[in-house]
Amino acid sequence: MFFKIIGLLAAVLTTFSFLPQAIKTIKTQNTEGLSLGMYSIFTTGVLFWIIYGFYLKDIAIISANIITFIFAISILIVLIKNNFKK
Amino acid sequence: MFFKIIGLLAAVLTTFSFLPQAIKTIKTQNTEGLSLGMYSIFTTGVLFWIIYGFYLKDIAIISANIITFIFAISILIVLIKNNFKK
């Protein structure tokens, strides 16, 4: 049981960890230290996890990655916007 | 076979996406737009994935998350260092 909780915590923490970054980026519109490369690759990877989750019919993989995708894409949009301004 | 490749790509992309951010942060030492909250929570979550991976004896979960942990902790160290300077 203990390790099942560790696994659940791992999923919840890595999924919701992007929330404080999304809030900071949307609030400050400051993406100076952020890597456009990271968020482009990461968002694509998360999208693949969602597709793979549907293939496996695994609701945990689907839901966790849809949440992460929403946070990551909102950061990526601000990053792209700021990059166009330069 | 196609979806197995999608799953593998998802894991590789989300794991290595943190490499460009780690390189940028170490090179520029600029963490202005980065969220300390995100990287603290994310690094903890990745650590839990490693523990869970050992419990499952799943080499893919263990190796992917050890790689991500190395990138994430290097970003977190610079973030903490900069926060102490303020």
N, CA and C atoms of all chains as a GROMACS GRO file, in nm:
protein
  516
    1MET      N    1   0.083  -0.121   0.000
    1MET     CA    2   0.000   0.000   0.000
    1MET      C    3   0.088   0.128   0.000
    2PHE      N    4   0.196   0.124   0.082
    2PHE     CA    5   0.283   0.241   0.096
    2PHE      C    6   0.335   0.285  -0.041
    3PHE      N    7   0.382   0.186  -0.121
    3PHE     CA    8   0.444   0.223  -0.248
    3PHE      C    9   0.340   0.267  -0.352
    4LYS      N   10   0.214   0.218  -0.333
    4LYS     CA   11   0.107   0.266  -0.424
    4LYS      C   12   0.087   0.416  -0.400
    5ILE      N   13   0.097   0.458  -0.273
    5ILE     CA   14   0.080   0.600  -0.238
    5ILE      C   15   0.197   0.681  -0.296
    6ILE      N   16   0.317   0.622  -0.289
    6ILE     CA   17   0.436   0.688  -0.346
    6ILE      C   18   0.414   0.711  -0.496
    7GLY      N   19   0.362   0.610  -0.562
    7GLY     CA   20   0.338   0.619  -0.707
    7GLY      C   21   0.234   0.725  -0.739
    8LEU      N   22   0.128   0.728  -0.659
    8LEU     CA   23   0.021   0.827  -0.679
    8LEU      C   24   0.076   0.969  -0.654
    9LEU      N   25   0.154   0.984  -0.546
    9LEU     CA   26   0.215   1.113  -0.513
    9LEU      C   27   0.307   1.159  -0.625
   10ALA      N   28   0.385   1.065  -0.679
   10ALA     CA   29   0.478   1.097  -0.789
   10ALA      C   30   0.400   1.157  -0.905
   11ALA      N   31   0.288   1.092  -0.940
   11ALA     CA   32   0.207   1.138  -1.053
   11ALA      C   33   0.144   1.274  -1.024
   12VAL      N   34   0.089   1.289  -0.903
   12VAL     CA   35   0.022   1.416  -0.868
   12VAL      C   36   0.124   1.530  -0.865
   13LEU      N   37   0.240   1.507  -0.801
   13LEU     CA   38   0.341   1.613  -0.787
   13LEU      C   39   0.395   1.656  -0.924
   14THR      N   40   0.432   1.560  -1.008
   14THR     CA   41   0.490   1.598  -1.139
   14THR      C   42   0.384   1.662  -1.229
   15THR      N   43   0.258   1.623  -1.213
   15THR     CA   44   0.151   1.682  -1.293
   15THR      C   45   0.125   1.826  -1.249
   16PHE      N   46   0.104   1.846  -1.119
   16PHE     CA   47   0.064   1.980  -1.072
   16PHE      C   48   0.182   2.074  -1.049
   17SER      N   49   0.305   2.022  -1.063
   17SER     CA   50   0.421   2.110  -1.042
   17SER      C   51   0.424   2.222  -1.146
   18PHE      N   52   0.361   2.200  -1.262
   18PHE     CA   53   0.364   2.303  -1.367
   18PHE      C   54   0.265   2.416  -1.338
   19LEU      N   55   0.175   2.394  -1.242
   19LEU     CA   56   0.075   2.499  -1.210
   19LEU      C   57   0.142   2.627  -1.159
   20PRO      N   58   0.233   2.620  -1.057
   20PRO     CA   59   0.296   2.745  -1.013
   20PRO      C   60   0.375   2.814  -1.123
   21GLN      N   61   0.435   2.738  -1.215
   21GLN     CA   62   0.507   2.801  -1.327
   21GLN      C   63   0.409   2.868  -1.423
   22ALA      N   64   0.296   2.803  -1.448
   22ALA     CA   65   0.197   2.860  -1.540
   22ALA      C   66   0.141   2.990  -1.481
   23ILE      N   67   0.113   2.988  -1.350
   23ILE     CA   68   0.057   3.108  -1.284
   23ILE      C   69   0.160   3.221  -1.290
   24LYS      N   70   0.287   3.191  -1.259
   24LYS     CA   71   0.393   3.294  -1.258
   24LYS      C   72   0.410   3.352  -1.399
   25THR      N   73   0.411   3.265  -1.499
   25THR     CA   74   0.435   3.311  -1.636
   25THR      C   75   0.320   3.395  -1.688
   26ILE      N   76   0.197   3.352  -1.659
   26ILE     CA   77   0.079   3.426  -1.707
   26ILE      C   78   0.070   3.561  -1.635
   27LYS      N   79   0.101   3.559  -1.504
   27LYS     CA   80   0.091   3.683  -1.424
   27LYS      C   81   0.198   3.784  -1.466
   28THR      N   82   0.325   3.736  -1.475
   28THR     CA   83   0.436   3.830  -1.498
   28THR      C   84   0.466   3.848  -1.646
   29GLN      N   85   0.419   3.754  -1.728
   29GLN     CA   86   0.451   3.754  -1.872
   29GLN      C   87   0.604   3.753  -1.893
   30ASN      N   88   0.678   3.718  -1.786
   30ASN     CA   89   0.825   3.717  -1.791
   30ASN      C   90   0.873   3.576  -1.821
   31THR      N   91   0.931   3.559  -1.942
   31THR     CA   92   0.978   3.424  -1.980
   31THR      C   93   1.130   3.425  -2.000
   32GLU      N   94   1.195   3.527  -1.941
   32GLU     CA   95   1.337   3.547  -1.972
   32GLU      C   96   1.421   3.421  -1.950
   33GLY      N   97   1.409   3.360  -1.832
   33GLY     CA   98   1.496   3.246  -1.801
   33GLY      C   99   1.446   3.115  -1.858
   34LEU      N  100   1.328   3.117  -1.918
   34LEU     CA  101   1.266   2.992  -1.966
   34LEU      C  102   1.320   2.952  -2.102
   35SER      N  103   1.326   2.821  -2.125
   35SER     CA  104   1.378   2.767  -2.251
   35SER      C  105   1.261   2.732  -2.344
   36LEU      N  106   1.258   2.800  -2.459
   36LEU     CA  107   1.155   2.770  -2.560
   36LEU      C  108   1.171   2.626  -2.609
   37GLY      N  109   1.299   2.584  -2.619
   37GLY     CA  110   1.327   2.446  -2.662
   37GLY      C  111   1.261   2.346  -2.568
   38MET      N  112   1.280   2.370  -2.435
   38MET     CA  113   1.222   2.277  -2.337
   38MET      C  114   1.072   2.266  -2.353
   39TYR      N  115   1.004   2.382  -2.353
   39TYR     CA  116   0.857   2.375  -2.352
   39TYR      C  117   0.800   2.324  -2.484
   40SER      N  118   0.872   2.345  -2.595
   40SER     CA  119   0.824   2.290  -2.724
   40SER      C  120   0.835   2.137  -2.721
   41ILE      N  121   0.951   2.088  -2.677
   41ILE     CA  122   0.973   1.942  -2.673
   41ILE      C  123   0.881   1.878  -2.568
   42PHE      N  124   0.874   1.943  -2.451
   42PHE     CA  125   0.795   1.886  -2.340
   42PHE      C  126   0.647   1.876  -2.379
   43THR      N  127   0.594   1.983  -2.437
   43THR     CA  128   0.451   1.985  -2.474
   43THR      C  129   0.421   1.877  -2.578
   44THR      N  130   0.514   1.859  -2.673
   44THR     CA  131   0.498   1.752  -2.774
   44THR      C  132   0.499   1.615  -2.706
   45GLY      N  133   0.592   1.597  -2.613
   45GLY     CA  134   0.602   1.470  -2.541
   45GLY      C  135   0.476   1.440  -2.462
   46VAL      N  136   0.421   1.541  -2.397
   46VAL     CA  137   0.299   1.523  -2.318
   46VAL      C  138   0.181   1.487  -2.409
   47LEU      N  139   0.180   1.549  -2.527
   47LEU     CA  140   0.076   1.516  -2.625
   47LEU      C  141   0.085   1.368  -2.666
   48PHE      N  142   0.208   1.320  -2.683
   48PHE     CA  143   0.227   1.178  -2.717
   48PHE      C  144   0.181   1.087  -2.602
   49TRP      N  145   0.204   1.134  -2.477
   49TRP     CA  146   0.157   1.055  -2.361
   49TRP      C  147   0.004   1.043  -2.364
   50ILE      N  148  -0.063   1.152  -2.404
   50ILE     CA  149  -0.210   1.149  -2.409
   50ILE      C  150  -0.256   1.047  -2.516
   51ILE      N  151  -0.190   1.052  -2.632
   51ILE     CA  152  -0.226   0.958  -2.740
   51ILE      C  153  -0.201   0.814  -2.691
   52TYR      N  154  -0.086   0.794  -2.627
   52TYR     CA  155  -0.050   0.659  -2.577
   52TYR      C  156  -0.149   0.615  -2.469
   53GLY      N  157  -0.192   0.710  -2.387
   53GLY     CA  158  -0.289   0.680  -2.281
   53GLY      C  159  -0.421   0.632  -2.340
   54PHE      N  160  -0.464   0.697  -2.449
   54PHE     CA  161  -0.589   0.654  -2.516
   54PHE      C  162  -0.572   0.514  -2.574
   55TYR      N  163  -0.451   0.489  -2.629
   55TYR     CA  164  -0.424   0.356  -2.687
   55TYR      C  165  -0.433   0.249  -2.579
   56LEU      N  166  -0.378   0.281  -2.459
   56LEU     CA  167  -0.380   0.185  -2.347
   56LEU      C  168  -0.514   0.188  -2.273
   57LYS      N  169  -0.599   0.283  -2.307
   57LYS     CA  170  -0.727   0.309  -2.235
   57LYS      C  171  -0.698   0.324  -2.084
   58ASP      N  172  -0.590   0.405  -2.055
   58ASP     CA  173  -0.547   0.422  -1.915
   58ASP      C  174  -0.586   0.562  -1.870
   59ILE      N  175  -0.692   0.571  -1.791
   59ILE     CA  176  -0.749   0.701  -1.753
   59ILE      C  177  -0.648   0.785  -1.672
   60ALA      N  178  -0.559   0.718  -1.596
   60ALA     CA  179  -0.461   0.792  -1.514
   60ALA      C  180  -0.362   0.864  -1.605
   61ILE      N  181  -0.310   0.793  -1.705
   61ILE     CA  182  -0.214   0.855  -1.797
   61ILE      C  183  -0.283   0.967  -1.877
   62ILE      N  184  -0.405   0.941  -1.921
   62ILE     CA  185  -0.479   1.041  -2.000
   62ILE      C  186  -0.504   1.167  -1.917
   63SER      N  187  -0.562   1.151  -1.799
   63SER     CA  188  -0.602   1.269  -1.720
   63SER      C  189  -0.480   1.347  -1.669
   64ALA      N  190  -0.378   1.277  -1.620
   64ALA     CA  191  -0.258   1.347  -1.568
   64ALA      C  192  -0.194   1.430  -1.678
   65ASN      N  193  -0.185   1.371  -1.797
   65ASN     CA  194  -0.116   1.441  -1.906
   65ASN      C  195  -0.200   1.551  -1.970
   66ILE      N  196  -0.333   1.538  -1.965
   66ILE     CA  197  -0.418   1.648  -2.016
   66ILE      C  198  -0.400   1.771  -1.925
   67ILE      N  199  -0.395   1.746  -1.793
   67ILE     CA  200  -0.374   1.856  -1.697
   67ILE      C  201  -0.238   1.921  -1.723
   68THR      N  202  -0.134   1.839  -1.732
   68THR     CA  203   0.001   1.892  -1.755
   68THR      C  204   0.007   1.967  -1.888
   69PHE      N  205  -0.062   1.915  -1.989
   69PHE     CA  206  -0.062   1.978  -2.122
   69PHE      C  207  -0.121   2.119  -2.116
   70ILE      N  208  -0.227   2.136  -2.039
   70ILE     CA  209  -0.292   2.267  -2.027
   70ILE      C  210  -0.194   2.368  -1.965
   71PHE      N  211  -0.125   2.326  -1.858
   71PHE     CA  212  -0.028   2.417  -1.796
   71PHE      C  213   0.087   2.447  -1.892
   72ALA      N  214   0.141   2.342  -1.953
   72ALA     CA  215   0.261   2.357  -2.037
   72ALA      C  216   0.232   2.441  -2.161
   73ILE      N  217   0.115   2.420  -2.223
   73ILE     CA  218   0.083   2.494  -2.346
   73ILE      C  219   0.059   2.642  -2.313
   74SER      N  220   0.008   2.672  -2.193
   74SER     CA  221  -0.014   2.814  -2.158
   74SER      C  222   0.121   2.884  -2.140
   75ILE      N  223   0.219   2.811  -2.085
   75ILE     CA  224   0.355   2.867  -2.071
   75ILE      C  225   0.417   2.884  -2.210
   76LEU      N  226   0.399   2.784  -2.295
   76LEU     CA  227   0.457   2.786  -2.430
   76LEU      C  228   0.401   2.901  -2.512
   77ILE      N  229   0.272   2.930  -2.498
   77ILE     CA  230   0.209   3.039  -2.574
   77ILE      C  231   0.272   3.174  -2.536
   78VAL      N  232   0.292   3.196  -2.406
   78VAL     CA  233   0.353   3.322  -2.361
   78VAL      C  234   0.498   3.329  -2.412
   79LEU      N  235   0.569   3.215  -2.408
   79LEU     CA  236   0.707   3.208  -2.456
   79LEU      C  237   0.714   3.245  -2.605
   80ILE      N  238   0.625   3.189  -2.686
   80ILE     CA  239   0.625   3.214  -2.831
   80ILE      C  240   0.591   3.360  -2.857
   81LYS      N  241   0.491   3.411  -2.785
   81LYS     CA  242   0.448   3.552  -2.798
   81LYS      C  243   0.568   3.643  -2.772
   82ASN      N  244   0.638   3.618  -2.660
   82ASN     CA  245   0.752   3.704  -2.625
   82ASN      C  246   0.865   3.691  -2.726
   83ASN      N  247   0.882   3.571  -2.781
   83ASN     CA  248   0.989   3.551  -2.880
   83ASN      C  249   0.961   3.629  -3.009
   84PHE      N  250   0.831   3.640  -3.043
   84PHE     CA  251   0.795   3.717  -3.164
   84PHE      C  252   0.820   3.865  -3.143
   85LYS      N  253   0.803   3.912  -3.017
   85LYS     CA  254   0.820   4.056  -2.988
   85LYS      C  255   0.967   4.097  -3.008
   86LYS      N  256   1.062   4.003  -2.983
   86LYS     CA  257   1.206   4.038  -2.987
   86LYS      C  258   1.248   4.083  -3.126
   87MET      N  259   0.254  -0.176  -3.313
   87MET     CA  260   0.394  -0.131  -3.312
   87MET      C  261   0.398   0.024  -3.312
   88PHE      N  262   0.307   0.084  -3.394
   88PHE     CA  263   0.308   0.230  -3.406
   88PHE      C  264   0.293   0.296  -3.270
   89PHE      N  265   0.195   0.245  -3.190
   89PHE     CA  266   0.168   0.311  -3.062
   89PHE      C  267   0.279   0.285  -2.959
   90LYS      N  268   0.350   0.171  -2.976
   90LYS     CA  269   0.465   0.146  -2.887
   90LYS      C  270   0.571   0.255  -2.911
   91ILE      N  271   0.586   0.294  -3.038
   91ILE     CA  272   0.683   0.399  -3.072
   91ILE      C  273   0.637   0.533  -3.015
   92ILE      N  274   0.505   0.558  -3.022
   92ILE     CA  275   0.449   0.681  -2.965
   92ILE      C  276   0.480   0.686  -2.815
   93GLY      N  277   0.462   0.574  -2.747
   93GLY     CA  278   0.489   0.567  -2.603
   93GLY      C  279   0.635   0.591  -2.572
   94LEU      N  280   0.721   0.531  -2.652
   94LEU     CA  281   0.865   0.548  -2.634
   94LEU      C  282   0.905   0.694  -2.659
   95LEU      N  283   0.850   0.752  -2.767
   95LEU     CA  284   0.878   0.893  -2.800
   95LEU      C  285   0.832   0.985  -2.687
   96ALA      N  286   0.712   0.955  -2.633
   96ALA     CA  287   0.658   1.036  -2.523
   96ALA      C  288   0.757   1.036  -2.406
   97ALA      N  289   0.808   0.919  -2.372
   97ALA     CA  290   0.900   0.908  -2.258
   97ALA      C  291   1.030   0.981  -2.288
   98VAL      N  292   1.085   0.961  -2.409
   98VAL     CA  293   1.213   1.022  -2.445
   98VAL      C  294   1.200   1.175  -2.449
   99LEU      N  295   1.092   1.226  -2.512
   99LEU     CA  296   1.073   1.371  -2.526
   99LEU      C  297   1.055   1.438  -2.390
  100THR      N  298   0.969   1.382  -2.304
  100THR     CA  299   0.944   1.447  -2.174
  100THR      C  300   1.068   1.437  -2.085
  101THR      N  301   1.146   1.329  -2.101
  101THR     CA  302   1.268   1.314  -2.020
  101THR      C  303   1.374   1.415  -2.063
  102PHE      N  304   1.401   1.419  -2.195
  102PHE     CA  305   1.513   1.502  -2.241
  102PHE      C  306   1.475   1.648  -2.264
  103SER      N  307   1.345   1.680  -2.251
  103SER     CA  308   1.304   1.820  -2.271
  103SER      C  309   1.370   1.911  -2.168
  104PHE      N  310   1.406   1.856  -2.052
  104PHE     CA  311   1.464   1.942  -1.948
  104PHE      C  312   1.612   1.974  -1.975
  105LEU      N  313   1.672   1.903  -2.073
  105LEU     CA  314   1.813   1.928  -2.105
  105LEU      C  315   1.835   2.070  -2.157
  106PRO      N  316   1.759   2.118  -2.257
  106PRO     CA  317   1.782   2.257  -2.301
  106PRO      C  318   1.760   2.360  -2.190
  107GLN      N  319   1.666   2.333  -2.099
  107GLN     CA  320   1.645   2.428  -1.988
  107GLN      C  321   1.764   2.423  -1.893
  108ALA      N  322   1.815   2.304  -1.865
  108ALA     CA  323   1.930   2.291  -1.774
  108ALA      C  324   2.051   2.362  -1.834
  109ILE      N  325   2.074   2.344  -1.962
  109ILE     CA  326   2.189   2.407  -2.029
  109ILE      C  327   2.174   2.559  -2.022
  110LYS      N  328   2.054   2.609  -2.056
  110LYS     CA  329   2.030   2.755  -2.056
  110LYS      C  330   2.050   2.812  -1.916
  111THR      N  331   1.996   2.744  -1.815
  111THR     CA  332   2.004   2.796  -1.678
  111THR      C  333   2.147   2.795  -1.627
  112ILE      N  334   2.221   2.687  -1.654
  112ILE     CA  335   2.360   2.677  -1.607
  112ILE      C  336   2.447   2.780  -1.679
  113LYS      N  337   2.423   2.797  -1.810
  113LYS     CA  338   2.502   2.892  -1.889
  113LYS      C  339   2.476   3.036  -1.847
  114THR      N  340   2.346   3.072  -1.840
  114THR     CA  341   2.310   3.214  -1.816
  114THR      C  342   2.296   3.247  -1.668
  115GLN      N  343   2.279   3.144  -1.585
  115GLN     CA  344   2.253   3.163  -1.442
  115GLN      C  345   2.129   3.252  -1.419
  116ASN      N  346   2.049   3.267  -1.528
  116ASN     CA  347   1.931   3.354  -1.522
  116ASN      C  348   1.807   3.268  -1.493
  117THR      N  349   1.752   3.289  -1.372
  117THR     CA  350   1.633   3.208  -1.335
  117THR      C  351   1.513   3.299  -1.314
  118GLU      N  352   1.520   3.423  -1.368
  118GLU     CA  353   1.417   3.523  -1.338
  118GLU      C  354   1.275   3.471  -1.362
  119GLY      N  355   1.248   3.414  -1.480
  119GLY     CA  356   1.112   3.373  -1.513
  119GLY      C  357   1.075   3.237  -1.458
  120LEU      N  358   1.171   3.169  -1.396
  120LEU     CA  359   1.147   3.032  -1.349
  120LEU      C  360   1.080   3.031  -1.212
  121SER      N  361   0.997   2.929  -1.190
  121SER     CA  362   0.925   2.918  -1.064
  121SER      C  363   0.998   2.821  -0.971
  122LEU      N  364   1.039   2.872  -0.854
  122LEU     CA  365   1.105   2.788  -0.753
  122LEU      C  366   1.006   2.680  -0.705
  123GLY      N  367   0.879   2.722  -0.694
  123GLY     CA  368   0.775   2.628  -0.651
  123GLY      C  369   0.768   2.509  -0.746
  124MET      N  370   0.767   2.538  -0.879
  124MET     CA  371   0.757   2.429  -0.977
  124MET      C  372   0.873   2.330  -0.961
  125TYR      N  373   0.995   2.384  -0.960
  125TYR     CA  374   1.110   2.292  -0.961
  125TYR      C  375   1.127   2.218  -0.829
  126SER      N  376   1.081   2.278  -0.718
  126SER     CA  377   1.086   2.205  -0.589
  126SER      C  378   0.987   2.088  -0.593
  127ILE      N  379   0.864   2.117  -0.636
  127ILE     CA  380   0.760   2.013  -0.640
  127ILE      C  381   0.795   1.906  -0.744
  128PHE      N  382   0.841   1.954  -0.862
  128PHE     CA  383   0.870   1.861  -0.972
  128PHE      C  384   0.984   1.766  -0.934
  129THR      N  385   1.091   1.821  -0.875
  129THR     CA  386   1.207   1.737  -0.839
  129THR      C  387   1.167   1.633  -0.735
  130THR      N  388   1.082   1.673  -0.639
  130THR     CA  389   1.031   1.578  -0.538
  130THR      C  390   0.950   1.469  -0.606
  131GLY      N  391   0.864   1.510  -0.699
  131GLY     CA  392   0.780   1.413  -0.770
  131GLY      C  393   0.863   1.314  -0.850
  132VAL      N  394   0.968   1.362  -0.915
  132VAL     CA  395   1.056   1.275  -0.994
  132VAL      C  396   1.129   1.177  -0.904
  133LEU      N  397   1.167   1.226  -0.786
  133LEU     CA  398   1.232   1.137  -0.687
  133LEU      C  399   1.137   1.024  -0.647
  134PHE      N  400   1.009   1.057  -0.628
  134PHE     CA  401   0.910   0.955  -0.594
  134PHE      C  402   0.893   0.855  -0.709
  135TRP      N  403   0.901   0.906  -0.833
  135TRP     CA  404   0.892   0.815  -0.951
  135TRP      C  405   1.008   0.714  -0.946
  136ILE      N  406   1.127   0.762  -0.907
  136ILE     CA  407   1.245   0.673  -0.901
  136ILE      C  408   1.221   0.564  -0.795
  137ILE      N  409   1.171   0.605  -0.678
  137ILE     CA  410   1.143   0.509  -0.570
  137ILE      C  411   1.039   0.408  -0.618
  138TYR      N  412   0.932   0.459  -0.682
  138TYR     CA  413   0.824   0.372  -0.732
  138TYR      C  414   0.878   0.278  -0.840
  139GLY      N  415   0.969   0.330  -0.922
  139GLY     CA  416   1.029   0.248  -1.028
  139GLY      C  417   1.108   0.132  -0.970
  140PHE      N  418   1.181   0.158  -0.860
  140PHE     CA  419   1.257   0.049  -0.794
  140PHE      C  420   1.160  -0.053  -0.735
  141TYR      N  421   1.049  -0.001  -0.678
  141TYR     CA  422   0.947  -0.092  -0.621
  141TYR      C  423   0.892  -0.184  -0.731
  142LEU      N  424   0.865  -0.128  -0.850
  142LEU     CA  425   0.810  -0.206  -0.962
  142LEU      C  426   0.920  -0.282  -1.036
  143LYS      N  427   1.047  -0.253  -1.001
  143LYS     CA  428   1.163  -0.309  -1.073
  143LYS      C  429   1.149  -0.281  -1.223
  144ASP      N  430   1.108  -0.153  -1.255
  144ASP     CA  431   1.085  -0.114  -1.394
  144ASP      C  432   1.199  -0.024  -1.439
  145ILE      N  433   1.291  -0.079  -1.519
  145ILE     CA  434   1.413  -0.009  -1.558
  145ILE      C  435   1.382   0.119  -1.638
  146ALA      N  436   1.270   0.117  -1.714
  146ALA     CA  437   1.235   0.234  -1.796
  146ALA      C  438   1.198   0.352  -1.706
  147ILE      N  439   1.114   0.326  -1.605
  147ILE     CA  440   1.073   0.433  -1.513
  147ILE      C  441   1.195   0.482  -1.435
  148ILE      N  442   1.280   0.389  -1.390
  148ILE     CA  443   1.397   0.427  -1.310
  148ILE      C  444   1.492   0.513  -1.393
  149SER      N  445   1.528   0.464  -1.511
  149SER     CA  446   1.630   0.536  -1.590
  149SER      C  447   1.579   0.671  -1.640
  150ALA      N  448   1.455   0.674  -1.692
  150ALA     CA  449   1.401   0.802  -1.743
  150ALA      C  450   1.398   0.907  -1.633
  151ASN      N  451   1.356   0.865  -1.514
  151ASN     CA  452   1.341   0.963  -1.406
  151ASN      C  453   1.474   1.002  -1.342
  152ILE      N  454   1.574   0.913  -1.347
  152ILE     CA  455   1.707   0.951  -1.296
  152ILE      C  456   1.765   1.060  -1.388
  153ILE      N  457   1.746   1.044  -1.519
  153ILE     CA  458   1.796   1.143  -1.615
  153ILE      C  459   1.725   1.277  -1.591
  154THR      N  460   1.590   1.271  -1.581
  154THR     CA  461   1.514   1.394  -1.558
  154THR      C  462   1.555   1.459  -1.426
  155PHE      N  463   1.579   1.375  -1.323
  155PHE     CA  464   1.616   1.426  -1.191
  155PHE      C  465   1.746   1.506  -1.198
  156ILE      N  466   1.843   1.455  -1.274
  156ILE     CA  467   1.973   1.523  -1.286
  156ILE      C  468   1.954   1.662  -1.348
  157PHE      N  469   1.872   1.670  -1.454
  157PHE     CA  470   1.848   1.800  -1.518
  157PHE      C  471   1.772   1.894  -1.423
  158ALA      N  472   1.667   1.840  -1.360
  158ALA     CA  473   1.579   1.924  -1.276
  158ALA      C  474   1.653   1.974  -1.152
  159ILE      N  475   1.734   1.888  -1.090
  159ILE     CA  476   1.805   1.930  -0.968
  159ILE      C  477   1.911   2.035  -1.001
  160SER      N  478   1.970   2.029  -1.121
  160SER     CA  479   2.072   2.130  -1.157
  160SER      C  480   2.006   2.266  -1.175
  161ILE      N  481   1.884   2.265  -1.229
  161ILE     CA  482   1.808   2.391  -1.243
  161ILE      C  483   1.767   2.441  -1.105
  162LEU      N  484   1.722   2.349  -1.019
  162LEU     CA  485   1.676   2.386  -0.884
  162LEU      C  486   1.790   2.446  -0.802
  163ILE      N  487   1.911   2.393  -0.816
  163ILE     CA  488   2.027   2.443  -0.740
  163ILE      C  489   2.055   2.589  -0.778
  164VAL      N  490   2.052   2.619  -0.908
  164VAL     CA  491   2.077   2.757  -0.952
  164VAL      C  492   1.964   2.848  -0.902
  165LEU      N  493   1.842   2.796  -0.905
  165LEU     CA  494   1.726   2.875  -0.858
  165LEU      C  495   1.743   2.908  -0.709
  166ILE      N  496   1.779   2.809  -0.629
  166ILE     CA  497   1.795   2.830  -0.484
  166ILE      C  498   1.910   2.926  -0.457
  167LYS      N  499   2.020   2.909  -0.531
  167LYS     CA  500   2.137   2.997  -0.517
  167LYS      C  501   2.096   3.143  -0.544
  168ASN      N  502   2.023   3.162  -0.654
  168ASN     CA  503   1.981   3.298  -0.690
  168ASN      C  504   1.884   3.355  -0.588
  169ASN      N  505   1.798   3.270  -0.533
  169ASN     CA  506   1.700   3.317  -0.434
  169ASN      C  507   1.770   3.361  -0.305
  170PHE      N  508   1.881   3.295  -0.271
  170PHE     CA  509   1.956   3.334  -0.150
  170PHE      C  510   2.025   3.468  -0.170
  171LYS      N  511   2.065   3.495  -0.298
  171LYS     CA  512   2.135   3.621  -0.326
  171LYS      C  513   2.042   3.742  -0.306
  172LYS      N  514   1.909   3.720  -0.330
  172LYS     CA  515   1.817   3.835  -0.326
  172LYS      C  516   1.812   3.896  -0.187
   0.00000   0.00000   0.00000
